[in-house]
Amino acid sequence: MDLTQKSVENVEYMIEKIKEKLKVLNFAAIKPSHFDEEMYEELKDIYDLVMKKPTFSPNEMQAIVEELGSLKK
């Protein structure tokens, strides 16, 4: 998957991978359809951060979810 290209498919992929990694329980709260390509770079930054860390504290998870919330359209 080439995440350097802005596309709806890449947004969907990154959101799903973030949800898997964070083990988000409320999946309805974070849907790929809530995001658009305008916020792609910010979403990619969050994705990169989430993918490189092996674990997250509850505070880190909360901050990531809040940041994703601020990116919703």
PDB file of N, CA, C and O in Angstrom:
ATOM      1  N   MET A   1       0.847  -1.178   0.000  1.00  0.00           N
ATOM      2  CA  MET A   1       0.000   0.000   0.000  1.00  0.00           C
ATOM      3  C   MET A   1       0.888   1.235   0.000  1.00  0.00           C
ATOM      4  O   MET A   1       1.771   1.380   0.846  1.00  0.00           O
ATOM      5  N   ASP A   2       0.646   2.114  -0.950  1.00  0.00           N
ATOM      6  CA  ASP A   2       1.424   3.343  -1.080  1.00  0.00           C
ATOM      7  C   ASP A   2       0.694   4.483  -0.377  1.00  0.00           C
ATOM      8  O   ASP A   2      -0.195   5.109  -0.955  1.00  0.00           O
ATOM      9  N   LEU A   3       1.066   4.742   0.845  1.00  0.00           N
ATOM     10  CA  LEU A   3       0.380   5.765   1.628  1.00  0.00           C
ATOM     11  C   LEU A   3       0.855   7.174   1.318  1.00  0.00           C
ATOM     12  O   LEU A   3       0.384   8.134   1.929  1.00  0.00           O
ATOM     13  N   THR A   4       1.788   7.314   0.373  1.00  0.00           N
ATOM     14  CA  THR A   4       2.211   8.651  -0.029  1.00  0.00           C
ATOM     15  C   THR A   4       1.175   9.298  -0.943  1.00  0.00           C
ATOM     16  O   THR A   4       1.221  10.508  -1.165  1.00  0.00           O
ATOM     17  N   GLN A   5       0.252   8.517  -1.471  1.00  0.00           N
ATOM     18  CA  GLN A   5      -0.799   9.012  -2.356  1.00  0.00           C
ATOM     19  C   GLN A   5      -2.065   9.314  -1.568  1.00  0.00           C
ATOM     20  O   GLN A   5      -2.553   8.464  -0.823  1.00  0.00           O
ATOM     21  N   LYS A   6      -2.593  10.509  -1.727  1.00  0.00           N
ATOM     22  CA  LYS A   6      -3.841  10.874  -1.052  1.00  0.00           C
ATOM     23  C   LYS A   6      -4.996  10.190  -1.782  1.00  0.00           C
ATOM     24  O   LYS A   6      -5.227  10.430  -2.967  1.00  0.00           O
ATOM     25  N   SER A   7      -5.715   9.336  -1.056  1.00  0.00           N
ATOM     26  CA  SER A   7      -6.877   8.684  -1.646  1.00  0.00           C
ATOM     27  C   SER A   7      -7.838   8.258  -0.544  1.00  0.00           C
ATOM     28  O   SER A   7      -7.453   8.107   0.616  1.00  0.00           O
ATOM     29  N   VAL A   8      -9.081   8.070  -0.926  1.00  0.00           N
ATOM     30  CA  VAL A   8     -10.096   7.614   0.014  1.00  0.00           C
ATOM     31  C   VAL A   8      -9.716   6.233   0.546  1.00  0.00           C
ATOM     32  O   VAL A   8      -9.900   5.945   1.729  1.00  0.00           O
ATOM     33  N   GLU A   9      -9.189   5.389  -0.327  1.00  0.00           N
ATOM     34  CA  GLU A   9      -8.790   4.043   0.083  1.00  0.00           C
ATOM     35  C   GLU A   9      -7.695   4.084   1.136  1.00  0.00           C
ATOM     36  O   GLU A   9      -7.718   3.301   2.086  1.00  0.00           O
ATOM     37  N   ASN A  10      -6.745   4.981   0.978  1.00  0.00           N
ATOM     38  CA  ASN A  10      -5.664   5.097   1.959  1.00  0.00           C
ATOM     39  C   ASN A  10      -6.173   5.638   3.288  1.00  0.00           C
ATOM     40  O   ASN A  10      -5.714   5.210   4.347  1.00  0.00           O
ATOM     41  N   VAL A  11      -7.115   6.571   3.244  1.00  0.00           N
ATOM     42  CA  VAL A  11      -7.724   7.083   4.471  1.00  0.00           C
ATOM     43  C   VAL A  11      -8.409   5.931   5.196  1.00  0.00           C
ATOM     44  O   VAL A  11      -8.227   5.755   6.400  1.00  0.00           O
ATOM     45  N   GLU A  12      -9.195   5.148   4.463  1.00  0.00           N
ATOM     46  CA  GLU A  12      -9.888   4.002   5.060  1.00  0.00           C
ATOM     47  C   GLU A  12      -8.900   3.019   5.672  1.00  0.00           C
ATOM     48  O   GLU A  12      -9.102   2.545   6.789  1.00  0.00           O
ATOM     49  N   TYR A  13      -7.837   2.715   4.944  1.00  0.00           N
ATOM     50  CA  TYR A  13      -6.823   1.778   5.420  1.00  0.00           C
ATOM     51  C   TYR A  13      -6.194   2.275   6.725  1.00  0.00           C
ATOM     52  O   TYR A  13      -6.090   1.521   7.693  1.00  0.00           O
ATOM     53  N   MET A  14      -5.774   3.547   6.750  1.00  0.00           N
ATOM     54  CA  MET A  14      -5.107   4.073   7.936  1.00  0.00           C
ATOM     55  C   MET A  14      -6.040   4.087   9.145  1.00  0.00           C
ATOM     56  O   MET A  14      -5.625   3.732  10.248  1.00  0.00           O
ATOM     57  N   ILE A  15      -7.286   4.489   8.952  1.00  0.00           N
ATOM     58  CA  ILE A  15      -8.239   4.515  10.065  1.00  0.00           C
ATOM     59  C   ILE A  15      -8.444   3.107  10.612  1.00  0.00           C
ATOM     60  O   ILE A  15      -8.451   2.912  11.827  1.00  0.00           O
ATOM     61  N   GLU A  16      -8.611   2.132   9.736  1.00  0.00           N
ATOM     62  CA  GLU A  16      -8.823   0.757  10.194  1.00  0.00           C
ATOM     63  C   GLU A  16      -7.605   0.230  10.949  1.00  0.00           C
ATOM     64  O   GLU A  16      -7.758  -0.449  11.964  1.00  0.00           O
ATOM     65  N   LYS A  17      -6.422   0.526  10.478  1.00  0.00           N
ATOM     66  CA  LYS A  17      -5.200   0.065  11.151  1.00  0.00           C
ATOM     67  C   LYS A  17      -5.022   0.748  12.506  1.00  0.00           C
ATOM     68  O   LYS A  17      -4.593   0.111  13.469  1.00  0.00           O
ATOM     69  N   ILE A  18      -5.349   2.038  12.585  1.00  0.00           N
ATOM     70  CA  ILE A  18      -5.271   2.747  13.864  1.00  0.00           C
ATOM     71  C   ILE A  18      -6.238   2.118  14.853  1.00  0.00           C
ATOM     72  O   ILE A  18      -5.880   1.881  16.007  1.00  0.00           O
ATOM     73  N   LYS A  19      -7.461   1.846  14.411  1.00  0.00           N
ATOM     74  CA  LYS A  19      -8.459   1.231  15.291  1.00  0.00           C
ATOM     75  C   LYS A  19      -7.999  -0.140  15.777  1.00  0.00           C
ATOM     76  O   LYS A  19      -8.176  -0.478  16.947  1.00  0.00           O
ATOM     77  N   GLU A  20      -7.410  -0.927  14.878  1.00  0.00           N
ATOM     78  CA  GLU A  20      -6.911  -2.255  15.275  1.00  0.00           C
ATOM     79  C   GLU A  20      -5.810  -2.132  16.315  1.00  0.00           C
ATOM     80  O   GLU A  20      -5.821  -2.835  17.325  1.00  0.00           O
ATOM     81  N   LYS A  21      -4.870  -1.249  16.070  1.00  0.00           N
ATOM     82  CA  LYS A  21      -3.709  -1.113  16.953  1.00  0.00           C
ATOM     83  C   LYS A  21      -4.115  -0.595  18.334  1.00  0.00           C
ATOM     84  O   LYS A  21      -3.592  -1.044  19.354  1.00  0.00           O
ATOM     85  N   LEU A  22      -5.047   0.348  18.354  1.00  0.00           N
ATOM     86  CA  LEU A  22      -5.472   0.921  19.626  1.00  0.00           C
ATOM     87  C   LEU A  22      -6.552   0.092  20.305  1.00  0.00           C
ATOM     88  O   LEU A  22      -6.921   0.352  21.450  1.00  0.00           O
ATOM     89  N   LYS A  23      -7.054  -0.906  19.590  1.00  0.00           N
ATOM     90  CA  LYS A  23      -8.136  -1.749  20.114  1.00  0.00           C
ATOM     91  C   LYS A  23      -9.317  -0.883  20.555  1.00  0.00           C
ATOM     92  O   LYS A  23      -9.839  -1.028  21.660  1.00  0.00           O
ATOM     93  N   VAL A  24      -9.718   0.009  19.669  1.00  0.00           N
ATOM     94  CA  VAL A  24     -10.826   0.921  19.945  1.00  0.00           C
ATOM     95  C   VAL A  24     -12.103   0.112  20.108  1.00  0.00           C
ATOM     96  O   VAL A  24     -12.479  -0.655  19.222  1.00  0.00           O
ATOM     97  N   LEU A  25     -12.760   0.285  21.232  1.00  0.00           N
ATOM     98  CA  LEU A  25     -13.972  -0.475  21.524  1.00  0.00           C
ATOM     99  C   LEU A  25     -15.203   0.124  20.859  1.00  0.00           C
ATOM    100  O   LEU A  25     -16.094  -0.613  20.435  1.00  0.00           O
ATOM    101  N   ASN A  26     -15.266   1.421  20.762  1.00  0.00           N
ATOM    102  CA  ASN A  26     -16.421   2.072  20.153  1.00  0.00           C
ATOM    103  C   ASN A  26     -16.116   2.352  18.680  1.00  0.00           C
ATOM    104  O   ASN A  26     -15.802   3.480  18.299  1.00  0.00           O
ATOM    105  N   PHE A  27     -16.214   1.305  17.867  1.00  0.00           N
ATOM    106  CA  PHE A  27     -15.855   1.418  16.456  1.00  0.00           C
ATOM    107  C   PHE A  27     -16.733   2.415  15.709  1.00  0.00           C
ATOM    108  O   PHE A  27     -16.280   3.008  14.730  1.00  0.00           O
ATOM    109  N   ALA A  28     -17.964   2.615  16.137  1.00  0.00           N
ATOM    110  CA  ALA A  28     -18.853   3.558  15.469  1.00  0.00           C
ATOM    111  C   ALA A  28     -18.360   4.995  15.609  1.00  0.00           C
ATOM    112  O   ALA A  28     -18.685   5.852  14.787  1.00  0.00           O
ATOM    113  N   ALA A  29     -17.583   5.252  16.639  1.00  0.00           N
ATOM    114  CA  ALA A  29     -17.098   6.609  16.875  1.00  0.00           C
ATOM    115  C   ALA A  29     -16.030   7.024  15.865  1.00  0.00           C
ATOM    116  O   ALA A  29     -15.831   8.214  15.621  1.00  0.00           O
ATOM    117  N   ILE A  30     -15.353   6.056  15.287  1.00  0.00           N
ATOM    118  CA  ILE A  30     -14.293   6.359  14.323  1.00  0.00           C
ATOM    119  C   ILE A  30     -14.575   5.585  13.043  1.00  0.00           C
ATOM    120  O   ILE A  30     -14.371   4.373  12.977  1.00  0.00           O
ATOM    121  N   LYS A  31     -15.042   6.292  12.041  1.00  0.00           N
ATOM    122  CA  LYS A  31     -15.334   5.677  10.747  1.00  0.00           C
ATOM    123  C   LYS A  31     -14.518   6.384   9.673  1.00  0.00           C
ATOM    124  O   LYS A  31     -14.330   7.599   9.727  1.00  0.00           O
ATOM    125  N   PRO A  32     -14.037   5.628   8.705  1.00  0.00           N
ATOM    126  CA  PRO A  32     -13.299   6.264   7.603  1.00  0.00           C
ATOM    127  C   PRO A  32     -14.096   7.359   6.907  1.00  0.00           C
ATOM    128  O   PRO A  32     -13.518   8.329   6.415  1.00  0.00           O
ATOM    129  N   SER A  33     -15.413   7.214   6.862  1.00  0.00           N
ATOM    130  CA  SER A  33     -16.239   8.218   6.185  1.00  0.00           C
ATOM    131  C   SER A  33     -16.236   9.560   6.910  1.00  0.00           C
ATOM    132  O   SER A  33     -16.663  10.560   6.334  1.00  0.00           O
ATOM    133  N   HIS A  34     -15.770   9.610   8.153  1.00  0.00           N
ATOM    134  CA  HIS A  34     -15.701  10.860   8.908  1.00  0.00           C
ATOM    135  C   HIS A  34     -14.519  11.730   8.482  1.00  0.00           C
ATOM    136  O   HIS A  34     -14.406  12.878   8.912  1.00  0.00           O
ATOM    137  N   PHE A  35     -13.651  11.195   7.652  1.00  0.00           N
ATOM    138  CA  PHE A  35     -12.419  11.890   7.291  1.00  0.00           C
ATOM    139  C   PHE A  35     -12.366  12.110   5.783  1.00  0.00           C
ATOM    140  O   PHE A  35     -12.904  11.318   5.009  1.00  0.00           O
ATOM    141  N   ASP A  36     -11.717  13.185   5.382  1.00  0.00           N
ATOM    142  CA  ASP A  36     -11.541  13.404   3.959  1.00  0.00           C
ATOM    143  C   ASP A  36     -10.068  13.645   3.654  1.00  0.00           C
ATOM    144  O   ASP A  36      -9.224  13.690   4.550  1.00  0.00           O
ATOM    145  N   GLU A  37      -9.788  13.797   2.375  1.00  0.00           N
ATOM    146  CA  GLU A  37      -8.398  13.915   1.943  1.00  0.00           C
ATOM    147  C   GLU A  37      -7.750  15.237   2.337  1.00  0.00           C
ATOM    148  O   GLU A  37      -6.525  15.355   2.295  1.00  0.00           O
ATOM    149  N   GLU A  38      -8.548  16.234   2.718  1.00  0.00           N
ATOM    150  CA  GLU A  38      -7.979  17.521   3.138  1.00  0.00           C
ATOM    151  C   GLU A  38      -7.105  17.370   4.374  1.00  0.00           C
ATOM    152  O   GLU A  38      -6.129  18.101   4.543  1.00  0.00           O
ATOM    153  N   MET A  39      -7.453  16.433   5.227  1.00  0.00           N
ATOM    154  CA  MET A  39      -6.706  16.222   6.468  1.00  0.00           C
ATOM    155  C   MET A  39      -5.742  15.034   6.346  1.00  0.00           C
ATOM    156  O   MET A  39      -5.325  14.463   7.355  1.00  0.00           O
ATOM    157  N   TYR A  40      -5.399  14.673   5.132  1.00  0.00           N
ATOM    158  CA  TYR A  40      -4.597  13.475   4.887  1.00  0.00           C
ATOM    159  C   TYR A  40      -3.252  13.510   5.611  1.00  0.00           C
ATOM    160  O   TYR A  40      -2.865  12.529   6.247  1.00  0.00           O
ATOM    161  N   GLU A  41      -2.552  14.612   5.518  1.00  0.00           N
ATOM    162  CA  GLU A  41      -1.213  14.686   6.120  1.00  0.00           C
ATOM    163  C   GLU A  41      -1.277  14.518   7.638  1.00  0.00           C
ATOM    164  O   GLU A  41      -0.448  13.824   8.227  1.00  0.00           O
ATOM    165  N   GLU A  42      -2.260  15.154   8.262  1.00  0.00           N
ATOM    166  CA  GLU A  42      -2.414  15.033   9.705  1.00  0.00           C
ATOM    167  C   GLU A  42      -2.769  13.598  10.097  1.00  0.00           C
ATOM    168  O   GLU A  42      -2.245  13.060  11.072  1.00  0.00           O
ATOM    169  N   LEU A  43      -3.657  12.997   9.330  1.00  0.00           N
ATOM    170  CA  LEU A  43      -4.031  11.604   9.581  1.00  0.00           C
ATOM    171  C   LEU A  43      -2.830  10.678   9.388  1.00  0.00           C
ATOM    172  O   LEU A  43      -2.639   9.738  10.159  1.00  0.00           O
ATOM    173  N   LYS A  44      -2.037  10.938   8.379  1.00  0.00           N
ATOM    174  CA  LYS A  44      -0.844  10.125   8.110  1.00  0.00           C
ATOM    175  C   LYS A  44       0.145  10.251   9.265  1.00  0.00           C
ATOM    176  O   LYS A  44       0.775   9.264   9.645  1.00  0.00           O
ATOM    177  N   ASP A  45       0.289  11.439   9.824  1.00  0.00           N
ATOM    178  CA  ASP A  45       1.180  11.633  10.977  1.00  0.00           C
ATOM    179  C   ASP A  45       0.717  10.789  12.172  1.00  0.00           C
ATOM    180  O   ASP A  45       1.527  10.148  12.841  1.00  0.00           O
ATOM    181  N   ILE A  46      -0.591  10.798  12.426  1.00  0.00           N
ATOM    182  CA  ILE A  46      -1.135   9.993  13.527  1.00  0.00           C
ATOM    183  C   ILE A  46      -0.918   8.517  13.240  1.00  0.00           C
ATOM    184  O   ILE A  46      -0.515   7.763  14.126  1.00  0.00           O
ATOM    185  N   TYR A  47      -1.181   8.101  12.016  1.00  0.00           N
ATOM    186  CA  TYR A  47      -0.982   6.706  11.619  1.00  0.00           C
ATOM    187  C   TYR A  47       0.472   6.280  11.856  1.00  0.00           C
ATOM    188  O   TYR A  47       0.727   5.231  12.447  1.00  0.00           O
ATOM    189  N   ASP A  48       1.415   7.096  11.394  1.00  0.00           N
ATOM    190  CA  ASP A  48       2.836   6.765  11.559  1.00  0.00           C
ATOM    191  C   ASP A  48       3.195   6.621  13.039  1.00  0.00           C
ATOM    192  O   ASP A  48       3.906   5.691  13.418  1.00  0.00           O
ATOM    193  N   LEU A  49       2.710   7.533  13.866  1.00  0.00           N
ATOM    194  CA  LEU A  49       2.977   7.475  15.304  1.00  0.00           C
ATOM    195  C   LEU A  49       2.422   6.187  15.906  1.00  0.00           C
ATOM    196  O   LEU A  49       3.114   5.486  16.643  1.00  0.00           O
ATOM    197  N   VAL A  50       1.172   5.886  15.584  1.00  0.00           N
ATOM    198  CA  VAL A  50       0.518   4.705  16.149  1.00  0.00           C
ATOM    199  C   VAL A  50       1.227   3.421  15.707  1.00  0.00           C
ATOM    200  O   VAL A  50       1.401   2.502  16.507  1.00  0.00           O
ATOM    201  N   MET A  51       1.630   3.357  14.452  1.00  0.00           N
ATOM    202  CA  MET A  51       2.236   2.132  13.939  1.00  0.00           C
ATOM    203  C   MET A  51       3.636   1.879  14.503  1.00  0.00           C
ATOM    204  O   MET A  51       4.063   0.728  14.586  1.00  0.00           O
ATOM    205  N   LYS A  52       4.353   2.931  14.891  1.00  0.00           N
ATOM    206  CA  LYS A  52       5.721   2.697  15.361  1.00  0.00           C
ATOM    207  C   LYS A  52       5.819   2.409  16.860  1.00  0.00           C
ATOM    208  O   LYS A  52       6.849   1.919  17.323  1.00  0.00           O
ATOM    209  N   LYS A  53       4.768   2.705  17.622  1.00  0.00           N
ATOM    210  CA  LYS A  53       4.803   2.442  19.066  1.00  0.00           C
ATOM    211  C   LYS A  53       4.197   1.071  19.371  1.00  0.00           C
ATOM    212  O   LYS A  53       3.144   0.725  18.838  1.00  0.00           O
ATOM    213  N   PRO A  54       4.855   0.301  20.219  1.00  0.00           N
ATOM    214  CA  PRO A  54       4.306  -1.033  20.529  1.00  0.00           C
ATOM    215  C   PRO A  54       3.102  -1.002  21.477  1.00  0.00           C
ATOM    216  O   PRO A  54       2.209  -1.841  21.361  1.00  0.00           O
ATOM    217  N   THR A  55       3.070  -0.054  22.404  1.00  0.00           N
ATOM    218  CA  THR A  55       1.966   0.030  23.370  1.00  0.00           C
ATOM    219  C   THR A  55       1.649   1.493  23.648  1.00  0.00           C
ATOM    220  O   THR A  55       2.430   2.393  23.340  1.00  0.00           O
ATOM    221  N   PHE A  56       0.480   1.698  24.241  1.00  0.00           N
ATOM    222  CA  PHE A  56       0.034   3.056  24.556  1.00  0.00           C
ATOM    223  C   PHE A  56      -0.550   3.089  25.953  1.00  0.00           C
ATOM    224  O   PHE A  56      -1.228   2.153  26.376  1.00  0.00           O
ATOM    225  N   SER A  57      -0.288   4.159  26.657  1.00  0.00           N
ATOM    226  CA  SER A  57      -0.920   4.364  27.959  1.00  0.00           C
ATOM    227  C   SER A  57      -2.360   4.817  27.701  1.00  0.00           C
ATOM    228  O   SER A  57      -2.679   5.263  26.599  1.00  0.00           O
ATOM    229  N   PRO A  58      -3.224   4.707  28.704  1.00  0.00           N
ATOM    230  CA  PRO A  58      -4.595   5.206  28.529  1.00  0.00           C
ATOM    231  C   PRO A  58      -4.627   6.689  28.146  1.00  0.00           C
ATOM    232  O   PRO A  58      -5.462   7.102  27.341  1.00  0.00           O
ATOM    233  N   ASN A  59      -3.735   7.480  28.711  1.00  0.00           N
ATOM    234  CA  ASN A  59      -3.690   8.907  28.381  1.00  0.00           C
ATOM    235  C   ASN A  59      -3.286   9.130  26.923  1.00  0.00           C
ATOM    236  O   ASN A  59      -3.828  10.008  26.252  1.00  0.00           O
ATOM    237  N   GLU A  60      -2.332   8.334  26.439  1.00  0.00           N
ATOM    238  CA  GLU A  60      -1.921   8.454  25.041  1.00  0.00           C
ATOM    239  C   GLU A  60      -3.066   8.063  24.104  1.00  0.00           C
ATOM    240  O   GLU A  60      -3.303   8.722  23.092  1.00  0.00           O
ATOM    241  N   MET A  61      -3.769   6.990  24.449  1.00  0.00           N
ATOM    242  CA  MET A  61      -4.899   6.564  23.628  1.00  0.00           C
ATOM    243  C   MET A  61      -5.968   7.647  23.583  1.00  0.00           C
ATOM    244  O   MET A  61      -6.523   7.938  22.523  1.00  0.00           O
ATOM    245  N   GLN A  62      -6.254   8.239  24.735  1.00  0.00           N
ATOM    246  CA  GLN A  62      -7.250   9.307  24.796  1.00  0.00           C
ATOM    247  C   GLN A  62      -6.833  10.482  23.924  1.00  0.00           C
ATOM    248  O   GLN A  62      -7.658  11.044  23.204  1.00  0.00           O
ATOM    249  N   ALA A  63      -5.565  10.855  23.984  1.00  0.00           N
ATOM    250  CA  ALA A  63      -5.068  11.977  23.192  1.00  0.00           C
ATOM    251  C   ALA A  63      -5.169  11.684  21.697  1.00  0.00           C
ATOM    252  O   ALA A  63      -5.521  12.565  20.913  1.00  0.00           O
ATOM    253  N   ILE A  64      -4.865  10.460  21.307  1.00  0.00           N
ATOM    254  CA  ILE A  64      -4.950  10.078  19.891  1.00  0.00           C
ATOM    255  C   ILE A  64      -6.398  10.119  19.420  1.00  0.00           C
ATOM    256  O   ILE A  64      -6.689  10.645  18.347  1.00  0.00           O
ATOM    257  N   VAL A  65      -7.295   9.572  20.211  1.00  0.00           N
ATOM    258  CA  VAL A  65      -8.712   9.579  19.842  1.00  0.00           C
ATOM    259  C   VAL A  65      -9.234  11.016  19.763  1.00  0.00           C
ATOM    260  O   VAL A  65     -10.008  11.341  18.862  1.00  0.00           O
ATOM    261  N   GLU A  66      -8.823  11.872  20.689  1.00  0.00           N
ATOM    262  CA  GLU A  66      -9.234  13.276  20.648  1.00  0.00           C
ATOM    263  C   GLU A  66      -8.700  13.970  19.398  1.00  0.00           C
ATOM    264  O   GLU A  66      -9.402  14.761  18.769  1.00  0.00           O
ATOM    265  N   GLU A  67      -7.456  13.668  19.046  1.00  0.00           N
ATOM    266  CA  GLU A  67      -6.869  14.257  17.838  1.00  0.00           C
ATOM    267  C   GLU A  67      -7.611  13.793  16.590  1.00  0.00           C
ATOM    268  O   GLU A  67      -7.884  14.589  15.691  1.00  0.00           O
ATOM    269  N   LEU A  68      -7.936  12.502  16.539  1.00  0.00           N
ATOM    270  CA  LEU A  68      -8.734  12.003  15.413  1.00  0.00           C
ATOM    271  C   LEU A  68     -10.086  12.718  15.358  1.00  0.00           C
ATOM    272  O   LEU A  68     -10.571  13.065  14.281  1.00  0.00           O
ATOM    273  N   GLY A  69     -10.678  12.929  16.516  1.00  0.00           N
ATOM    274  CA  GLY A  69     -11.953  13.644  16.577  1.00  0.00           C
ATOM    275  C   GLY A  69     -11.864  15.047  16.025  1.00  0.00           C
ATOM    276  O   GLY A  69     -12.808  15.539  15.407  1.00  0.00           O
ATOM    277  N   SER A  70     -10.732  15.697  16.244  1.00  0.00           N
ATOM    278  CA  SER A  70     -10.563  17.066  15.741  1.00  0.00           C
ATOM    279  C   SER A  70     -10.379  17.096  14.228  1.00  0.00           C
ATOM    280  O   SER A  70     -10.551  18.143  13.604  1.00  0.00           O
ATOM    281  N   LEU A  71     -10.032  15.957  13.633  1.00  0.00           N
ATOM    282  CA  LEU A  71      -9.829  15.883  12.187  1.00  0.00           C
ATOM    283  C   LEU A  71     -11.094  15.521  11.417  1.00  0.00           C
ATOM    284  O   LEU A  71     -11.118  15.582  10.188  1.00  0.00           O
ATOM    285  N   LYS A  72     -12.129  15.151  12.135  1.00  0.00           N
ATOM    286  CA  LYS A  72     -13.376  14.756  11.458  1.00  0.00           C
ATOM    287  C   LYS A  72     -13.930  15.929  10.662  1.00  0.00           C
ATOM    288  O   LYS A  72     -13.795  17.093  11.041  1.00  0.00           O
ATOM    289  N   LYS A  73     -14.562  15.578   9.537  1.00  0.00           N
ATOM    290  CA  LYS A  73     -15.159  16.640   8.720  1.00  0.00           C
ATOM    291  C   LYS A  73     -16.516  17.033   9.235  1.00  0.00           C
ATOM    292  O   LYS A  73     -17.160  17.914   8.666  1.00  0.00           O
TER     293      LYS A  73
END
